[in-house]
């Protein structure tokens, strides 16, 4: 038995040795702290480390593959000499090399160029079924070398499209990114930075690396696993959620405010916030140092991230202070404080509302003069306090009302009533206010002229949530003009649907915004007509809800403000949708899903309709799953990005929107409405119910007599 055991052991050892020797060999030159090196550990290759390219060439036998990655990126990598390349050809070696300073027979630019809105475009049929010609891949903050090679596999170019270059390479400069040169496969940038630099989408880069590694190893059967990202969704599409998933989503959603250091602190207000905010036109800057302290809400909260990602995976911040965001975050903090039993969150919510109403430019100057026609309005931003967007005022108001309810406070009731009526008295006779008003024109025209405008503006993104504020205040006070004008505006808007609706970045976001006032109109006047209107809009939104709970974006046929990008040249120059054409599998958490989630929960609670409730639950599930998790990038851990490709289950979309692209975050619009609505869903309640005991009517007679007569 002992002899037999030894024999079996020897046979097994021989089999293992034979198996090992059957692997294709590749030499690897470069740092092992590299994304590609980690990937090589997961594929069936024998990887041999070599300190230099010269050493790898010397040790290689006929036909062996060599991988030379860049260790100096974004500085140029050392090039290849004529003598060394001659040795590579004589041994018939296969070399993958990236970002070389020079290479025999190739003219490479001396200066390093850097991308702005350029993306990778596939220009050869070598990557299998996943990637076809003119398909798009993303490389963030790409530093590259210019060359004139004529048959590249991938180029860099500024192109319009979701995941396919819709206009080809017309009227745009293109730069070879990956190409063959005899025995070499050359990348003009560091492709092996794919995970660190958060390149996307993952399935496309998997196809790219499968081709590169198959070519360099001469192993046509090589399998490359799914790529792992350092920033990923919290859960997969189908894995069971833990029982506490919703509570954890709320907890992580609020912790993100602190993770990102978004609450302004006096220690860094001047050197970070004020420095990068500038005049508000481009309030972007590098991410905050995570060693800095987080504020307590008394100085306000920043917007979040812009959609620019650096080559190290860090992300650009937006150092802008806006009034709407303060109210929205106060609502999220108070809601989470109530759910999680965190009194400290309530204190932050209180300080945010106090800051806006009692200690900021948002309400200062003539806006605090009771005799002024702009009294009670809230300025748009710290840099533009004379600008008044009704939509932004509405979102602040709803946030302040919701926060007040969770805090059990009537401290701001009079101010809230004044701000609602300040907007109402600058509304035309048909209930429309227009998207934007400014202080000087208001003062020049006067309130009476503004009220007598026969303005018609069926544009829910800008108008509809003010109608919701009017309906809410009417319900608490019975001030009839609020209901009368709102009903007129809603009727005109519904009669104009869909062909005469104005839309901003898509028709879907307009539907999403319209749900809330229609739900609350049913609350104050539950008639068959009002229910039919609500069911019509909700029905069209739900026609675009896919199985996972996401709402698919859709462009309208009417007079869109920012439709699809109409040329490669125009890509990234204006606001733009996340999709290029209807059917692109993208959900938008900045303009659609966030607001639909809140509005649809209000509709479900107002009507008791089970199909509404089912849709809300599916949306809650979807949002829990796609919340961001990242051990490395704590400033995005717990956030929701604007874009999500629900087919790929990846953060991917057209990044054309100037300043608010696919990977932007927003402490207000996105984060706060998702967090607060998750709390409502858990409580099996609604905003309307939570705020139903408001005592705001105690101030109404005095405010009306002062502002409306």
C-alpha positions as CSV (number, residue, x, y, z in Angstrom):
1,X,0.0,0.0,0.0
2,X,2.9,2.3,0.8
3,X,4.5,1.7,-2.6
4,X,1.2,2.3,-4.4
5,X,0.7,5.6,-2.5
6,X,4.1,6.8,-3.6
7,X,3.4,5.9,-7.2
8,X,0.1,7.8,-7.1
9,X,1.9,10.8,-5.6
10,X,4.6,10.8,-8.3
11,X,1.9,10.5,-11.1
12,X,0.0,13.5,-9.6
13,X,3.2,15.5,-9.3
14,X,4.1,14.7,-12.9
15,X,0.7,15.7,-14.1
16,X,0.9,19.0,-12.3
17,X,4.3,19.7,-13.8
18,X,3.1,18.9,-17.3
19,X,0.1,21.1,-16.7
20,X,2.2,24.0,-15.6
21,X,4.6,23.7,-18.5
22,X,1.7,23.7,-20.9
23,X,0.8,27.3,-20.1
24,X,1.9,29.9,-22.5
25,X,4.7,32.0,-21.2
26,X,4.7,35.8,-21.1
27,X,7.3,38.1,-19.6
28,X,6.1,41.0,-17.6
29,X,8.1,44.2,-17.2
30,X,7.0,46.9,-14.8
31,X,5.6,47.5,-11.4
32,X,3.5,44.7,-9.9
33,X,1.3,47.5,-8.4
34,X,-0.5,47.6,-11.6
35,X,-4.1,46.7,-12.7
36,X,-3.0,44.5,-15.5
37,X,-0.6,42.6,-13.3
38,X,-3.5,41.8,-11.0
39,X,-5.5,40.6,-14.0
40,X,-2.6,38.4,-15.2
41,X,-2.9,36.5,-11.9
42,X,-6.4,35.5,-12.9
43,X,-5.7,34.1,-16.4
44,X,-4.1,30.8,-17.5
45,X,-0.6,32.1,-18.4
46,X,2.8,31.6,-16.9
47,X,3.9,35.1,-16.0
48,X,7.6,35.7,-15.5
49,X,8.8,38.9,-14.0
50,X,11.7,40.7,-15.6
51,X,13.3,44.0,-14.3
52,X,13.9,45.5,-17.7
53,X,12.7,45.1,-21.3
54,X,16.3,44.2,-22.3
55,X,16.4,41.4,-19.7
56,X,13.1,40.1,-20.9
57,X,14.2,40.0,-24.5
58,X,17.5,38.3,-23.6
59,X,15.7,35.6,-21.6
60,X,12.9,35.0,-24.1
61,X,12.8,32.1,-26.5
62,X,11.4,32.0,-30.0
63,X,7.8,33.4,-30.2
64,X,7.4,34.4,-26.5
65,X,5.3,37.4,-25.5
66,X,6.4,40.4,-23.5
67,X,4.3,42.9,-21.7
68,X,5.9,46.3,-20.9
69,X,3.6,48.6,-18.9
70,X,4.2,52.2,-18.0
71,X,5.4,52.9,-14.5
72,X,6.0,56.7,-15.1
73,X,2.5,57.7,-16.3
74,X,1.4,60.4,-16.8
75,X,5.1,61.1,-17.6
76,X,6.3,59.4,-20.8
77,X,7.9,55.9,-20.5
78,X,11.4,55.1,-21.7
79,X,11.4,54.2,-25.4
80,X,12.8,51.2,-27.4
81,X,16.2,51.4,-29.1
82,X,16.8,50.2,-32.7
83,X,19.1,47.4,-31.5
84,X,16.6,46.1,-29.0
85,X,13.8,46.1,-31.4
86,X,16.0,44.3,-33.9
87,X,16.6,41.6,-31.3
88,X,12.8,41.3,-30.7
89,X,12.2,40.7,-34.4
90,X,15.0,38.2,-34.8
91,X,13.5,36.1,-32.0
92,X,10.0,36.7,-33.4
93,X,8.9,37.9,-30.0
94,X,5.5,39.6,-29.5
95,X,5.7,42.9,-27.5
96,X,2.9,44.8,-26.0
97,X,4.2,48.2,-24.9
98,X,2.4,51.3,-23.7
99,X,3.2,55.0,-23.7
100,X,6.8,54.7,-25.0
101,X,8.8,57.9,-25.5
102,X,10.0,56.6,-28.9
103,X,9.8,53.5,-31.0
104,X,11.7,52.5,-34.1
105,X,9.9,53.4,-37.3
106,X,7.2,55.4,-35.6
107,X,6.9,59.1,-35.3
108,X,5.6,59.9,-31.8
109,X,4.8,63.5,-30.7
110,X,7.2,65.0,-28.3
111,X,4.5,66.6,-26.2
112,X,2.0,64.7,-24.0
113,X,-1.6,65.6,-25.0
114,X,-4.5,65.2,-22.6
115,X,-8.1,64.4,-23.2
116,X,-11.0,66.7,-22.5
117,X,-14.2,65.1,-23.9
118,X,-12.4,62.6,-26.1
119,X,-13.3,58.9,-25.7
120,X,-11.9,55.7,-27.3
121,X,-13.5,54.6,-30.6
122,X,-13.1,51.1,-32.0
123,X,-11.8,51.2,-35.6
124,X,-11.1,47.5,-36.3
125,X,-13.0,44.2,-36.2
126,X,-10.7,42.4,-33.8
127,X,-12.4,42.6,-30.4
128,X,-15.1,40.0,-30.9
129,X,-18.9,40.4,-30.7
130,X,-18.7,42.8,-27.7
131,X,-17.0,45.6,-29.6
132,X,-17.7,46.6,-33.1
133,X,-16.4,49.4,-35.3
134,X,-17.4,52.9,-34.0
135,X,-18.2,51.5,-30.5
136,X,-17.1,53.8,-27.7
137,X,-15.0,53.1,-24.6
138,X,-14.1,55.5,-21.8
139,X,-10.6,56.5,-20.6
140,X,-10.6,59.2,-17.9
141,X,-8.0,62.0,-17.9
142,X,-6.1,60.2,-20.7
143,X,-2.5,61.4,-21.3
144,X,-1.3,60.3,-24.7
145,X,1.3,60.7,-27.5
146,X,0.3,61.8,-30.9
147,X,1.2,59.7,-33.9
148,X,0.2,59.4,-37.6
149,X,-0.3,55.6,-37.8
150,X,-3.0,54.8,-40.4
151,X,-4.6,51.5,-39.3
152,X,-5.2,51.8,-35.6
153,X,-7.4,49.4,-33.6
154,X,-8.7,52.2,-31.3
155,X,-8.5,55.9,-31.6
156,X,-9.2,58.8,-29.3
157,X,-11.8,61.3,-30.6
158,X,-14.6,63.6,-29.4
159,X,-17.7,61.9,-30.7
160,X,-21.4,62.1,-30.0
161,X,-23.3,59.0,-28.9
162,X,-24.2,56.7,-26.0
163,X,-22.0,53.7,-26.7
164,X,-21.6,54.1,-30.5
165,X,-20.1,57.0,-32.4
166,X,-23.3,58.2,-34.0
167,X,-21.7,60.4,-36.6
168,X,-18.6,58.3,-37.1
169,X,-15.4,60.3,-37.1
170,X,-16.7,63.1,-39.1
171,X,-15.6,66.7,-38.3
172,X,-13.5,65.6,-35.3
173,X,-9.8,65.0,-34.8
174,X,-8.8,61.4,-34.0
175,X,-5.6,60.1,-32.5
176,X,-4.4,56.5,-32.7
177,X,-4.6,54.9,-29.3
178,X,-3.7,51.2,-30.0
179,X,-2.1,49.8,-33.2
180,X,0.2,47.1,-34.5
181,X,3.7,47.6,-35.8
182,X,5.3,44.4,-37.0
183,X,6.1,42.5,-33.8
184,X,4.7,45.1,-31.5
185,X,1.3,46.2,-30.3
186,X,1.7,49.7,-29.2
187,X,-0.6,51.9,-26.9
188,X,0.0,55.6,-27.0
189,X,-1.3,55.8,-23.4
190,X,-1.4,53.7,-20.3
191,X,-4.2,51.2,-21.0
192,X,-3.2,49.1,-17.9
193,X,-4.6,51.9,-15.8
194,X,-8.1,50.7,-16.5
195,X,-9.2,50.0,-12.9
196,X,-7.3,52.8,-11.1
197,X,-8.5,55.3,-13.7
198,X,-12.0,53.9,-13.6
199,X,-12.2,53.3,-17.4
200,X,-15.5,52.0,-18.6
201,X,-17.6,50.2,-19.4
202,X,-16.2,47.0,-17.8
203,X,-17.5,44.6,-20.4
204,X,-15.9,46.6,-23.2
205,X,-12.5,46.7,-21.5
206,X,-12.7,43.0,-20.8
207,X,-12.9,42.5,-24.6
208,X,-10.0,44.9,-25.2
209,X,-7.8,43.0,-22.7
210,X,-8.8,39.6,-24.1
211,X,-7.6,40.7,-27.5
212,X,-4.3,42.1,-26.2
213,X,-3.5,39.2,-24.0
214,X,-4.5,36.6,-26.6
215,X,-2.3,38.3,-29.2
216,X,0.7,38.7,-26.9
217,X,0.5,35.2,-25.5
218,X,-0.5,33.4,-28.8
219,X,-3.1,31.6,-26.7
220,X,-6.3,31.8,-28.8
221,X,-8.3,30.0,-26.1
222,X,-7.4,32.4,-23.3
223,X,-10.2,33.4,-21.1
224,X,-10.3,36.8,-19.4
225,X,-12.5,37.2,-16.3
226,X,-15.0,40.0,-15.7
227,X,-13.1,43.1,-14.7
228,X,-13.4,44.4,-11.1
229,X,-13.9,48.1,-10.4
230,X,-12.8,50.1,-7.5
231,X,-16.1,51.9,-7.6
232,X,-19.1,49.6,-8.1
233,X,-22.8,49.1,-7.3
234,X,-23.6,47.9,-3.8
235,X,-25.4,44.8,-5.0
236,X,-25.8,42.9,-8.3
237,X,-29.0,42.9,-10.2
238,X,-30.4,39.6,-8.9
239,X,-28.7,38.7,-5.6
240,X,-31.1,38.7,-2.6
241,X,-31.0,41.9,-0.5
242,X,-30.5,41.6,3.3
243,X,-33.4,42.5,5.5
244,X,-31.8,45.8,6.6
245,X,-30.8,46.9,3.1
246,X,-33.0,49.9,3.0
247,X,-31.9,51.1,6.4
248,X,-28.3,50.6,5.4
249,X,-28.8,52.6,2.2
250,X,-30.2,55.5,4.2
251,X,-27.3,55.2,6.7
252,X,-24.6,55.1,4.0
253,X,-26.4,57.8,2.0
254,X,-26.1,60.2,4.9
255,X,-22.6,59.1,5.9
256,X,-21.6,60.1,2.3
257,X,-22.2,63.8,3.2
258,X,-19.4,63.3,5.8
259,X,-17.3,61.0,3.7
260,X,-16.9,63.7,1.1
261,X,-16.4,66.5,3.6
262,X,-19.2,68.4,1.8
263,X,-20.3,70.3,4.9
264,X,-18.2,73.5,4.8
265,X,-15.9,74.0,7.8
266,X,-14.4,77.3,8.8
267,X,-10.9,75.8,8.7
268,X,-11.0,75.3,5.0
269,X,-13.8,77.6,3.8
270,X,-11.5,80.2,2.3
271,X,-8.8,77.9,0.9
272,X,-11.2,75.4,-0.7
273,X,-14.8,76.5,-1.0
274,X,-14.3,80.2,-1.7
275,X,-11.1,79.6,-3.8
276,X,-12.7,77.2,-6.2
277,X,-16.2,78.6,-6.3
278,X,-15.0,81.7,-8.0
279,X,-17.8,83.5,-9.8
280,X,-19.8,80.4,-10.1
281,X,-19.3,79.8,-13.8
282,X,-16.9,76.9,-13.4
283,X,-16.9,76.1,-9.6
284,X,-14.7,73.0,-10.0
285,X,-11.7,71.9,-8.1
286,X,-9.7,68.9,-6.8
287,X,-11.2,66.6,-4.2
288,X,-11.1,67.8,-0.6
289,X,-8.3,66.5,1.6
290,X,-9.9,63.7,3.6
291,X,-7.9,64.8,6.7
292,X,-9.8,68.1,6.8
293,X,-12.7,68.4,9.3
294,X,-16.3,68.2,8.3
295,X,-18.6,71.1,9.1
296,X,-21.8,71.1,11.1
297,X,-24.2,72.7,8.6
298,X,-23.9,76.3,9.9
299,X,-21.8,77.3,6.8
300,X,-23.8,75.1,4.4
301,X,-23.1,72.2,2.1
302,X,-21.4,71.9,-1.3
303,X,-23.0,70.5,-4.4
304,X,-21.0,67.3,-4.8
305,X,-18.9,66.0,-7.7
306,X,-18.5,67.0,-11.3
307,X,-18.3,64.3,-13.9
308,X,-14.5,64.6,-14.4
309,X,-12.4,61.7,-13.2
310,X,-8.7,61.9,-12.9
311,X,-6.2,59.3,-14.0
312,X,-5.8,58.2,-10.4
313,X,-9.5,57.6,-10.0
314,X,-10.1,60.7,-7.9
315,X,-13.0,63.0,-9.0
316,X,-13.5,66.7,-9.5
317,X,-15.6,68.5,-6.8
318,X,-18.2,71.2,-7.3
319,X,-17.5,74.0,-4.9
320,X,-20.7,75.9,-5.3
321,X,-23.2,76.8,-2.6
322,X,-26.9,76.8,-3.7
323,X,-30.0,77.5,-1.6
324,X,-32.0,74.6,-2.9
325,X,-29.4,72.1,-1.9
326,X,-29.4,73.3,1.7
327,X,-33.1,72.7,2.1
328,X,-33.0,69.3,0.4
329,X,-30.1,68.1,2.5
330,X,-31.9,69.4,5.7
331,X,-34.8,67.2,4.7
332,X,-32.6,64.1,4.2
333,X,-30.7,64.7,7.5
334,X,-33.9,65.1,9.5
335,X,-35.6,62.1,7.9
336,X,-32.5,59.9,8.5
337,X,-32.2,61.3,12.0
338,X,-35.7,60.2,12.7
339,X,-35.2,56.7,11.3
340,X,-31.8,56.0,12.7
341,X,-32.3,57.8,16.0
342,X,-29.4,60.2,15.4
343,X,-30.1,63.6,17.1
344,X,-26.8,64.9,15.6
345,X,-28.4,64.8,12.2
346,X,-31.3,66.9,13.4
347,X,-28.8,69.5,14.6
348,X,-27.3,69.7,11.2
349,X,-30.7,70.0,9.5
350,X,-31.5,72.9,11.9
351,X,-28.3,74.7,11.1
352,X,-28.8,74.4,7.4
353,X,-32.2,76.0,7.5
354,X,-31.1,78.7,9.9
355,X,-28.2,79.5,7.6
356,X,-30.4,80.0,4.6
357,X,-33.1,82.1,6.3
358,X,-31.1,84.0,8.8
359,X,-27.5,84.1,7.9
360,X,-26.8,84.0,4.1
361,X,-26.9,86.0,0.9
362,X,-29.8,83.7,-0.2
363,X,-32.3,85.8,1.8
364,X,-30.3,89.0,2.4
365,X,-30.7,92.5,0.9
366,X,-34.0,93.4,-0.6
367,X,-35.1,89.8,-0.2
368,X,-35.4,90.6,3.5
369,X,-37.1,94.0,3.0
370,X,-40.8,93.5,3.6
371,X,-41.6,96.5,1.4
372,X,-39.7,95.1,-1.6
373,X,-41.3,93.1,-4.5
374,X,-38.6,90.5,-4.1
375,X,-39.2,90.0,-0.4
376,X,-39.3,86.3,0.6
377,X,-37.7,85.0,-2.6
378,X,-34.5,82.9,-2.2
379,X,-31.5,83.6,-4.3
380,X,-30.3,80.8,-6.6
381,X,-26.7,80.5,-5.3
382,X,-24.0,82.2,-3.3
383,X,-22.6,83.8,-6.5
384,X,-26.0,84.6,-8.1
385,X,-28.3,85.7,-5.2
386,X,-30.3,88.0,-7.5
387,X,-31.5,85.1,-9.7
388,X,-34.7,83.3,-8.7
389,X,-35.5,79.9,-10.2
390,X,-39.0,78.8,-9.1
391,X,-38.1,75.2,-9.3
392,X,-35.1,75.7,-7.0
393,X,-37.2,77.7,-4.6
394,X,-39.7,74.9,-4.6
395,X,-37.2,72.2,-3.8
396,X,-35.8,74.2,-1.0
397,X,-39.3,74.8,0.3
398,X,-40.3,71.1,0.2
399,X,-37.1,70.3,1.9
400,X,-37.7,72.8,4.6
401,X,-41.3,71.7,5.1
402,X,-40.2,68.0,5.3
403,X,-37.3,68.8,7.7
404,X,-39.6,70.9,9.9
405,X,-42.0,67.9,10.2
406,X,-39.3,65.4,11.2
407,X,-37.8,67.9,13.6
408,X,-41.2,68.7,15.1
409,X,-40.5,72.4,14.8
410,X,-42.5,75.4,13.7
411,X,-39.4,77.7,13.8
412,X,-39.4,78.4,10.0
413,X,-43.2,78.3,9.3
414,X,-43.6,82.0,8.8
415,X,-40.5,82.1,6.5
416,X,-41.8,79.1,4.5
417,X,-45.2,80.8,4.0
418,X,-43.5,84.0,2.9
419,X,-41.3,82.2,0.3
420,X,-44.3,80.3,-1.1
421,X,-46.3,83.5,-1.5
422,X,-43.2,85.4,-2.8
423,X,-43.2,82.9,-5.7
424,X,-46.9,82.8,-6.0
425,X,-47.2,86.6,-6.3
426,X,-44.7,86.6,-9.1
427,X,-46.7,84.0,-11.0
428,X,-48.9,85.0,-14.0
429,X,-52.7,84.9,-14.1
430,X,-52.7,81.4,-15.7
431,X,-50.4,79.9,-13.0
432,X,-47.1,79.9,-14.9
433,X,-44.1,81.7,-13.6
434,X,-41.4,80.9,-16.2
435,X,-38.1,79.2,-15.4
436,X,-36.0,82.1,-14.2
437,X,-36.7,85.6,-12.9
438,X,-34.1,88.2,-11.8
439,X,-34.2,90.9,-9.2
440,X,-33.8,93.9,-11.4
441,X,-36.5,93.1,-13.9
442,X,-38.9,92.2,-11.1
443,X,-38.3,95.6,-9.5
444,X,-38.7,97.4,-12.8
445,X,-41.9,95.6,-13.8
446,X,-43.5,95.4,-10.4
447,X,-45.7,92.7,-8.9
448,X,-48.9,93.7,-10.7
449,X,-47.4,93.4,-14.1
450,X,-46.0,90.0,-13.3
451,X,-49.3,88.8,-12.1
452,X,-51.1,90.0,-15.2
453,X,-48.9,88.1,-17.6
454,X,-50.8,85.6,-19.7
455,X,-47.8,83.4,-19.8
456,X,-48.3,79.7,-20.8
457,X,-45.3,77.5,-20.1
458,X,-46.1,73.7,-20.0
459,X,-42.7,72.8,-18.8
460,X,-43.0,70.7,-15.6
461,X,-39.3,70.7,-14.8
462,X,-39.5,74.4,-14.1
463,X,-43.1,74.9,-13.1
464,X,-44.6,71.8,-11.5
465,X,-43.1,71.6,-8.1
466,X,-44.1,75.2,-7.3
467,X,-47.7,74.0,-8.0
468,X,-47.1,71.2,-5.5
469,X,-46.0,73.9,-2.9
470,X,-49.2,75.9,-3.6
471,X,-51.4,72.8,-3.2
472,X,-49.7,71.9,0.0
473,X,-50.1,75.4,1.5
474,X,-53.7,75.5,0.2
475,X,-54.5,72.3,2.1
476,X,-53.2,73.8,5.3
477,X,-54.7,77.2,5.0
478,X,-57.7,77.1,2.5
479,X,-56.2,80.2,0.8
480,X,-58.3,79.8,-2.4
481,X,-56.1,81.7,-5.0
482,X,-53.4,79.0,-4.5
483,X,-55.8,76.3,-5.7
484,X,-57.5,78.3,-8.5
485,X,-54.3,79.3,-10.3
486,X,-52.7,75.9,-9.8
487,X,-55.7,74.1,-11.3
488,X,-55.7,76.4,-14.3
489,X,-52.0,75.8,-14.9
490,X,-52.3,72.0,-14.5
491,X,-55.3,71.8,-16.8
492,X,-53.4,73.8,-19.5
493,X,-50.4,71.6,-19.1
494,X,-52.3,68.3,-19.3
495,X,-54.2,69.5,-22.4
496,X,-50.8,70.3,-24.0
497,X,-49.4,66.9,-23.3
498,X,-47.4,65.5,-25.0
499,X,-46.8,67.4,-28.2
500,X,-46.7,70.9,-26.8
501,X,-44.8,70.2,-23.6
502,X,-41.4,71.9,-23.3
503,X,-38.7,69.5,-22.1
504,X,-35.2,70.1,-20.8
505,X,-33.0,67.0,-21.2
506,X,-35.8,64.6,-22.0
507,X,-39.5,64.0,-21.9
508,X,-39.2,61.4,-19.1
509,X,-37.9,63.9,-16.6
510,X,-40.9,66.1,-17.3
511,X,-43.3,63.3,-16.6
512,X,-41.4,62.4,-13.4
513,X,-41.7,66.0,-12.2
514,X,-45.4,66.2,-13.0
515,X,-46.4,63.2,-10.8
516,X,-46.1,65.2,-7.6
517,X,-48.6,68.0,-8.2
518,X,-51.0,65.6,-9.8
519,X,-50.8,63.4,-6.7
520,X,-51.5,66.3,-4.4
521,X,-54.2,67.6,-6.6
522,X,-56.0,64.3,-6.0
523,X,-55.3,64.9,-2.3
524,X,-57.1,68.3,-2.3
525,X,-59.8,67.4,-5.0
526,X,-60.2,63.7,-5.5
527,X,-62.1,63.8,-8.8
528,X,-62.2,61.3,-11.7
529,X,-60.6,63.8,-14.0
530,X,-57.7,64.5,-11.6
531,X,-57.2,60.7,-11.1
532,X,-57.2,60.2,-14.8
533,X,-54.5,62.9,-15.3
534,X,-52.4,61.2,-12.6
535,X,-52.9,57.8,-14.1
536,X,-52.0,59.0,-17.6
537,X,-48.6,60.4,-16.5
538,X,-47.8,57.6,-14.1
539,X,-48.8,55.1,-16.7
540,X,-46.4,56.5,-19.3
541,X,-43.6,56.6,-16.7
542,X,-44.3,53.0,-15.8
543,X,-44.3,51.9,-19.4
544,X,-40.6,52.8,-19.3
545,X,-39.9,51.0,-16.0
546,X,-37.8,47.9,-16.7
547,X,-37.8,44.7,-14.7
548,X,-35.0,45.8,-12.3
549,X,-37.0,48.9,-11.3
550,X,-35.1,51.5,-13.3
551,X,-36.9,54.1,-15.4
552,X,-35.5,54.3,-19.0
553,X,-34.7,57.8,-20.2
554,X,-36.7,59.1,-23.2
555,X,-36.4,62.0,-25.5
556,X,-39.5,63.9,-26.5
557,X,-40.7,64.8,-30.0
558,X,-41.6,68.4,-29.1
559,X,-39.6,71.5,-28.5
560,X,-36.8,70.1,-26.4
561,X,-34.4,72.6,-24.8
562,X,-31.4,70.2,-24.8
563,X,-32.0,67.3,-27.1
564,X,-29.5,64.8,-28.5
565,X,-26.1,66.2,-29.4
566,X,-26.3,67.2,-33.1
567,X,-22.7,66.8,-34.1
568,X,-19.3,65.5,-32.8
569,X,-18.2,69.1,-32.5
570,X,-21.1,69.9,-30.2
571,X,-20.4,67.1,-27.8
572,X,-19.7,68.5,-24.3
573,X,-20.5,72.1,-25.1
574,X,-24.0,72.4,-23.6
575,X,-26.4,70.6,-21.3
576,X,-27.3,67.3,-22.8
577,X,-29.2,64.0,-22.1
578,X,-27.4,60.8,-21.0
579,X,-28.8,59.0,-24.0
580,X,-28.5,59.6,-27.8
581,X,-31.7,57.9,-28.9
582,X,-34.7,56.3,-27.3
583,X,-34.1,52.8,-26.2
584,X,-30.6,53.4,-24.8
585,X,-30.7,51.5,-21.5
586,X,-29.9,54.4,-19.1
587,X,-31.5,55.6,-15.9
588,X,-31.0,59.2,-14.8
589,X,-30.8,59.8,-11.0
590,X,-30.4,63.6,-11.4
591,X,-33.5,64.4,-13.4
592,X,-35.8,61.5,-13.5
593,X,-35.6,58.5,-11.1
594,X,-34.9,60.6,-8.0
595,X,-38.0,62.8,-8.6
596,X,-40.2,60.0,-9.9
597,X,-39.3,58.0,-6.7
598,X,-40.6,60.8,-4.5
599,X,-43.6,61.7,-6.6
600,X,-44.7,58.1,-7.2
601,X,-44.6,57.3,-3.5
602,X,-46.8,60.3,-2.9
603,X,-49.2,59.1,-5.6
604,X,-49.3,55.6,-4.2
605,X,-50.2,56.8,-0.7
606,X,-52.7,59.3,-2.1
607,X,-54.6,56.8,-4.2
608,X,-53.9,53.4,-2.7
609,X,-53.3,52.1,-6.2
610,X,-51.4,48.8,-5.9
611,X,-49.6,49.1,-9.2
612,X,-48.2,52.5,-8.0
613,X,-47.0,50.8,-4.8
614,X,-45.4,47.9,-6.7
615,X,-43.5,50.4,-8.9
616,X,-42.3,52.3,-5.9
617,X,-41.0,49.1,-4.2
618,X,-39.2,48.1,-7.4
619,X,-37.6,51.6,-7.7
620,X,-36.5,51.4,-4.0
621,X,-34.9,48.0,-4.7
622,X,-33.1,49.3,-7.8
623,X,-31.7,52.4,-5.9
624,X,-30.5,50.3,-3.0
625,X,-28.6,48.0,-5.5
626,X,-26.9,50.8,-7.5
627,X,-25.7,52.9,-4.6
628,X,-22.0,53.3,-4.9
629,X,-19.5,51.3,-2.8
630,X,-15.8,52.0,-2.8
631,X,-13.1,51.2,-0.2
632,X,-10.6,53.3,-2.1
633,X,-12.6,56.4,-2.9
634,X,-14.5,57.2,0.3
635,X,-15.8,60.4,-1.1
636,X,-18.1,58.5,-3.4
637,X,-18.9,55.6,-1.1
638,X,-22.6,55.8,-0.4
639,X,-23.4,58.2,-3.2
640,X,-25.6,57.7,-6.3
641,X,-24.1,58.8,-9.6
642,X,-26.3,60.5,-12.2
643,X,-26.1,57.7,-14.8
644,X,-26.6,53.9,-14.7
645,X,-26.6,51.5,-17.6
646,X,-29.0,48.8,-16.2
647,X,-28.2,46.3,-18.9
648,X,-24.5,46.3,-18.2
649,X,-25.1,47.0,-14.5
650,X,-22.4,49.6,-14.7
651,X,-22.1,53.4,-14.4
652,X,-22.1,54.3,-18.0
653,X,-23.8,56.8,-20.4
654,X,-23.1,59.6,-22.8
655,X,-21.0,62.2,-20.9
656,X,-22.0,65.1,-23.1
657,X,-23.7,67.2,-20.5
658,X,-21.4,70.1,-19.7
659,X,-20.7,70.0,-16.0
660,X,-23.4,67.4,-15.1
661,X,-22.3,64.3,-16.9
662,X,-22.7,60.6,-16.2
663,X,-20.6,60.4,-13.0
664,X,-21.7,63.6,-11.3
665,X,-23.2,63.5,-7.8
666,X,-25.4,66.1,-6.1
667,X,-25.9,66.4,-2.4
668,X,-29.4,67.9,-3.0
669,X,-31.2,66.8,-6.2
670,X,-29.9,63.2,-6.3
671,X,-28.9,62.2,-2.8
672,X,-31.4,63.9,-0.6
673,X,-34.6,62.9,-2.4
674,X,-33.5,59.3,-2.7
675,X,-32.5,59.1,1.0
676,X,-35.6,60.8,2.3
677,X,-38.0,58.8,0.1
678,X,-36.4,55.6,1.2
679,X,-37.3,56.7,4.8
680,X,-40.9,57.3,3.7
681,X,-41.1,53.9,2.0
682,X,-39.8,52.2,5.1
683,X,-42.3,54.1,7.2
684,X,-45.1,53.1,4.7
685,X,-46.0,56.8,4.7
686,X,-45.6,59.9,2.6
687,X,-44.4,63.5,2.8
688,X,-48.0,64.6,2.7
689,X,-48.8,62.5,5.8
690,X,-45.6,63.4,7.6
691,X,-46.3,67.1,7.2
692,X,-50.0,67.0,7.8
693,X,-49.9,68.5,11.3
694,X,-48.1,71.7,10.2
695,X,-49.2,74.8,12.1
696,X,-48.3,77.1,9.3
697,X,-51.8,78.5,9.1
698,X,-51.1,80.4,12.3
699,X,-49.0,82.8,10.2
700,X,-51.1,82.9,7.1
701,X,-53.5,85.8,7.7
702,X,-50.7,88.1,8.6
703,X,-48.4,87.0,5.7
704,X,-51.3,87.2,3.1
705,X,-52.3,90.7,4.3
706,X,-48.7,91.9,4.1
707,X,-47.7,90.3,0.8
708,X,-50.8,89.8,-1.3
709,X,-52.7,93.1,-0.9
